[in-house]
């Protein structure tokens, strides 16, 4: 088992490097994957993203908030070799309410300023994923599962 501090640093580093992720949702037994711009909050315990309301993604989230979010990061070492790191967050998504919207909007916009017009659209809404578990993959034989409770110790 890895050192807890090292795992926390690893997760934080991936989110510092990677601004986008693949969101997996499901409805009626049909999986759906979408590219999202992601903003970690509370360290990495919550993930923020935006979507239009008239999308399959939105409908899936409203009917079944269980999600997986895959984040990939590539490290290129001095010899030019690529090493891929993959992190998957599992949790439940919920639409951001009016009380929190401004704070979350500003945090997401600060990380993704290119999304200003998208975020200002009346059809756009923000979601928060409360992460339950992370799958940390550092290699084909180096896979670990960490719950948020484990990571909060």
N, C-alpha and C positions, 0 to 999 in steps of 0.2 A: 504494500500500500504506500502511496506517495505521501510526502510531507504536506500537511494541510496548507501551510503558508505558500508552498510552491504551487499547489493547485489553484489557490485563490489568485495568485499573481499570474498564472498561466491564463486563466479565464479573463481576468482584467486586461491582459496584454492583447488577447485576441480581439476583444471589443475596441481597444484603442486603434488597432490596425484595420479592422474590417468594419465598414459602415453599412454593409448590405448583407442580407441573409435570405434564405429560402424558407418560406412559411408553408407548412403542410396543414391543411384542414381536411374535413371529411363531411359528406352529407349523403345519406341513403346508401352507404357502403362504397361511395365513389370518392377516392382521394383526389385532392386538388393541391397543386404546388404553385406558389407565387413568389416573385422576387419582391422584397420589401427593403426600405431604408429603415434601419433599426437604431434606436437610442437606448442604451442601458441606463437604468436609474437605480438608486439605492445600491450602488456598486454594480451588481449584475443580477440582483434578485428580481428585478422587474425590467421588462423590455417594452419599449413604446414603438408603435408604427402607425401609419395612416393609410386609409383606403377610402375609395368612393363607396357610397351606400348602394349604388346600383350594380354591384359586382357579385360574382359567384363567391368570392372570398368573404364579403360582408354577410351574405345570406348563410354561408356555412358557419361563420362565427356566431351569428345570432342563434342558430339552431343547435349548434354543438361547439362550445367554447374550448374543447380540448384540442391542443395544438402541439406541434413540434416545430422548432426553428433551428435550421442548420446554418452554421457560420463556418466559413472556411478561411484559413489564413495561409499564405505561402511565404516561407522563409527561403531566401536565396543566400547560401553561404559563400564564403570567399572563393571557393573553387567553382562557383557558378551552378552548383547542384541545387535543385529545388527540393524542399521538404514541406509537405503539406500537413497542416494541423486542422483537425475538424472538431467542432464543438456542437453538440445538439442540446438545446434546452427543451424540456417538456413541461407543460403547464396548462393553465386555463386563461383564455383571453376574455376581457370584458371591455365594453365601450366606456370611454372616459366621460364622466358626468360634468355638468356645467360648473360645479364648484372648483374642480381641479383643472379644467380645460386650459385656462390661461397659462398656468405654471408649466403644464406638460407641453402645450403648444410652443412656448418659448424655448424650452429645453430641446425639443425636437428640431425646431427651426435653427437653433444655434449650431447643432451638429450637422444639419442638412439645409444650409441657406438657399441652395438651388431649388428647393421645393416650395418656396414662398407662395407662388400663385396656386399651386396644387393645394397647399394647406389652407389658403384663404377661400377656397371654393366652398360654396354652400352645400355641396354634395359630399364634401370630405369630412371624415370623422376620425378621431383618434382612438386607438385601442391600447390597453395595457395587458401584458402577459405576466401573470404571477407565476414565476418559475418554481416548480416543485423539485426537479431533478435535472442534473447535467450529465451527459455522456461525454467524457473527455477522451479523444482519440489522438494519440501522438505517434501512432504507427500501427501496422497491421496486427501486431501482437501486444500492443500497449493501449488497452481500452479500460477505462475505469468509469464507474457510476458514482456520483456524489449527490446526495440530497441537499436541499437548501439548509435543512436543520444541521446536517453534518458541517456544512460550510460556515454556519453561524457560530460554531464553537470557538 
